[in-house]
């Protein structure tokens, strides 16, 4: 529980940009700040390392990761396009009423979640988005593919380009998730695959566009 608390607190600071790239994350200092021992801090930082948001260097400890580049985003989305359409394709063959209900709930939560400028406000949106994709991965019944999804999905956090401005593509994202759900409902693996591939492609294009958009702070 303490590790979860530290994880959430540091994640808030990272996503909201209050901890800048390259900032050292001292275990002793964080333990004092949050009033806990070093153990939950170490556990939280190890979890954050799996997201790519922090990096650990031998003899130097943890630091906030560099800002993700467009080239890295392209490579991440290439990996998602290899994996996630296949997950949707396999899940379509294993559709159950409970799976449909769980996915409908995730889409509903995505559509109704707060969209404020701070991570504390849009956390529910992010969690609903992640839950939708995770349910599909779990529905395949393939533990090896699920492990691959978890490794890849964790890295997505680093590329969420909110930058303190909140969620800007909610309408697009909800519509795309709905189309993926509709594709799964058909029970046709090819339709489900195509819907997921379209979603990942459109999400990639929006994210790349955000790199090219002018910074409001410099306008």
N, C-alpha and C positions, 0 to 999 in steps of 0.2 A: 504493500500500500504506500509506503514512504517513497519507494522508487517510482511508482506511478505518479505521485504528487510532484516529485522533482522533474520527471520526464515532461509532464504537462506544463509545468512552470517554465522550464527552459525552452520547450517547443514554442510556447507563446512568444517569448522574447525573440527567438530566431525568426519565426514567420513574420512578426511585426517589424522586423528590421532593427530591433533595439540592441542586438548583438551583431556587430558588423563582421564581414569576412576577415579572417585572420586573427580575430580576438581570441586570446588565450582563455581557456575554461579551466581554471584551477579547481581541483577537487576540494582542497581545504577551504578556499574562499566560498565556493558554492554550498558546502556543508554548513558553514557559519551563517550564510545568508538565509538558508532555508531552515536552520535550526535542527539539522539531522546529523547523523554520523556520516562517515565517508562511504560506507558500504552502499546505501541507496543511491548516492551520487554516482558512484562507479557503475552501478547497474543501469541507471538512467542514461549515462553518457555512452555506454556500450550499445544500448538500444538505439540511441540517436545516431551512432556511427553507422548502423545498418541502413539508415535512411539517406546517408550521404550528406546530411546537414552539418555534421561535425567530422573531423578527421583526427586520428591519433598517430602521432609520430614517436618512434622509439626515443626515449630519454627526454622528450620534450612535452609529452602529455597531449591533451586535447586542444584543438582550436576550431573555430567556426570555419567551415569549408569555404573555398572561393566561390564567387558568384558563378552559377552555371552558365555555360556558353551556348549559343545557338547550335554549334556543332555537336555538343554533348546531347542537347535535346533531340536533334535529328537521330542520333544513334539510339537513344532511349526509345523513341517512337518506332524506329525500325524493329527493335526487339519486341515491343508491344504488338506490332503488326504481325510478327511471326507467331506469337503466343496466343494472344487473346481471341482472335477470330477462331482459332482451333478450339479453344475452351468453349466458346459459344456453340460451335458446331457439335461438340460432344455433349454439351448440356442439353441441346435440343432433343437428343435421343433419350434423355433421362428425365423428361419433364414430368412433374407431379403437381397436384393441386397446391401442396404446401410450398413448393418452389415458386410457383406463380404468385402465391399470396405474399411470400417474402420479398419477391422482386417488386411487386406492386407497392408494398409498404415502403421500400427503399426509394422508389420513384416519388411517392407521395411526400416522404420526408424531405427529399431533395427539393421538391417544388415549394414546400412551405417553410423551409428553414430560414432563419434570419440571414441577412446579407450585409451586416454592418461592416465598417472599415477595419475593425480589429479582429484578430484571430479568435479571440474569446467570443465574438459575436457570430462569426461564420463557421465556427468549428462543427456545428451540427450539419451544415451543408457538406463540408468536406467528408465527415464520417459517413453520411448517407451515400455519397458518391463512391467512396471506397467499399462500403458494404455491398453495393450493387454488383461491383466487379468481383468481389470475393465470393459472393453467393454463387455466381456462375462458375468460378473456378472450383469451388467445393462440390458443385453438382456433377462434375465430370466423374467423380469417384476414383480419380487417379491421383494417388498421393505424390507421385513424382512431378506431375504437372502442377499440383497445388503448391509444392515446395518451390518450384520455379516461379510461379506467380508471386508468392510471398516475397521472394528475393527481389523480383523486379518491381513489384508494387511499392515496396518500401522506398525505392529510389525516386518514385514519382513525387514525393513530398518536396524534394529539393527544387523541382521545376515548376512548382505552383507559383505563378507570377502575380500574386496579389499585391505585394509591395506596399501594404498599408492602405490600399484603395478598395479593399473588399472584393467581392465577387462581381465580375463584369460580364460573364457569359452564361448566366443562369438559364435564360430562356433557351439558348442553343443546347445547353447540356441536358436539360430536362427533355426537350424534344428528341434528342438523339438517344437518350436512355429509353424513352418510350418506344422508339422505333426498334431498338434492340429487343425489348420485351415483346413487342408485337411479332418480331421475327422468331423468337423462341416459341411463342404461342402457336405458330403455324405447325410446329413439330418438324419442319423441314430444315435439316442441318445446313444446307447451302444458303437458305434465306437468313438464318441466324448468323452465319459466318459473314455474309455480305453486310448485314446491318452493323455488326461490331467493327468490321474493317472501316466502314464509312465513318463511324463515330470516332475511332482513333485517328483517322486521317484528318477529320475536321478539327478535332481538338489540337492536333499537331499544328495545323495551319494557323489557328487562332493564337496559340502560344508563340509561334515564330513571329506573328504579326505584332505581338506585344513587345518583342525585342526591338522592333523597328519603330514603334510608336514614340513620339517625343515625350520626354520626362516632364510632367506638369510642374515640377519644382524648378525646372530650368526654362520654363516658357516665359 
